[in-house]
């Protein structure tokens, strides 16, 4: 076990980026917003120090409109260590506005997705709004058992079984 791990965000998992692009497209013409969570690159089988973005957290109570998306900070789960944020620009502009930069305070990487949300319709920025490199990495994401249930499981829970 290593005592220290790099907090440098070196990439985003292809699956996480694909999910975000699909979610932004589904939310269009409204903006979409989520927080980014990552895993240690070595835990994902990469021989590199750093963090890979593996999840886009959708925060309850987030409001969406054609010109903005706002996360309710009081709804962010305790312990949800974010490495940055992601939001869409339905107008396709891949540059942060001054208002965007004001929201970039937490985390080291911030992604803007632009319509039409294709493979190249996104850019990464640092917390000051300067462009930064962010590799798309093909890693197998850990299984998330949170949504591992069936309708029968829900019915049993509702019936108190």
N, C-alpha and C positions, 0 to 999 in steps of 0.2 A: 504494500500500500504506500503510495506516495503522500507525503505530508503536505506538499504544496502543488497546486495545479494552476496552469495558466488561465487567466481570465480573458485572454485575447480571443475574440470571436473570429475564427478563420474561415467559416463557411456556413452554408445553409443546406440542409438535407434536401435532395431533389423532391422527396415526398412532401415535406413541409411547404416548399415553395409552390408545388402543384396544388396543394390544398388551398393555400392563400389566394392563388390566382383564380381558382374556381369559386371560392367564397366571394371575392371581389366582383367577379362577373355576375354571380347570383344576386348581389346587393345592388348592382348598377341599376338605375342611374345615381343611387346614393353612394356616398363614400363608405368605405369599410375600414374597420380598425381592430387591431388586436395587439397583444403583447407577445414578445418572443421569449421562448425558454430554450435552454440549450443543455447539451450533455458533453461530458469530457470526450474529446476526439478519440482517445485511446480506448475508452469504454465502447466505442462504436467500431473498433477494429482498425483505426487509422494509426499510423506510426508518426504522429505529429502531436506536439503540445498545443493545447488550445481548446476552444469550445466550438461545437457545431450546433447551430440552431436546428432543433428537432420538432418544436411545437409552436403553434400559434394559439394563444389563449384568448378565448372570447369571453369578455367580462360581462356578467349580467348587468342590465341597465344601460349598456352602451347605446347612445342615440346616434342615428344616422340621418343625414340629409344630403341633398345634391352638392352642398358646399362645405360640409364639415361632418366629422364624427367625433364624439366625445365619450371618453371612458369615465365612468364614475369611480373615482379612486377609493371611495369607501366600500366598493364591492370587490376590490381585488383581494383574492384569497390570501390569508396570512401564509407566509412562507413561499409565495409564488415569486421566486427569484427571477426577475426579468432581465434579459440581456439587451433589451431594446424594444422597439415598437415597429409596427407595420401598418400602413394605411394606403388607401387607394385614392387616386385622382381620376374621377370619371371623365374629366376633360382631356386626359392623356398626358398632361404635363408631368415630366419626370424630374422636377426640381422642387425643393421645399420652399414654401412661403415663409414669411417671417413668423406667422402664427404657428406653422409646423415646427419651426426651430425652437419656439418657446416650449413645445411639448417634448423635445428631444432630451430633456435633462437627465432622465433615468436610463441607464444602459449605454452601451458603446456602439450599437449599430441600429440604424433606423432605415426601413425599407419603404419606398414608395412604388406602388404598382399603378400603371397607367392603362386606361382603356386603349386597345381592345383586350388587354390582359394576356397577350401572347408570351411565348418563351423569352423574348427580349424586351418586354415592356415593363421593366422594373430597374431601379437603381438603389444602391445602398449609400448611406451617408453616415458621418460621425455625428457626435452630439452638437457640433457647431454648424452643421449643415454642409460641410465639405464632402464631396464625393469620396468614397472609399471602395477598395476592392473587397469583394466577397465571393468566394468560390462557391459553386453549386457542386455538392458532393453526393455521390451515389453510395449511400450507406443503408444498411438494413436498420430500420427504426425498431426500437423495443416495442413489444406488444403492450398495449394499454388495456388492462382488464376493466377499466372504468365502465365501458359500454358493452361489456360482455354479459348480456342478459337477453332473455327471450320474453315474448308476450306472456307465456305461461308463468315465468318468474314474477312478472309485474302483477298478474292476476293473483298469484299465491300471496304476494306481499300485501295486496289490498284486502284480501280475505283473512289476513292474519295467520296464515299457515306457516 
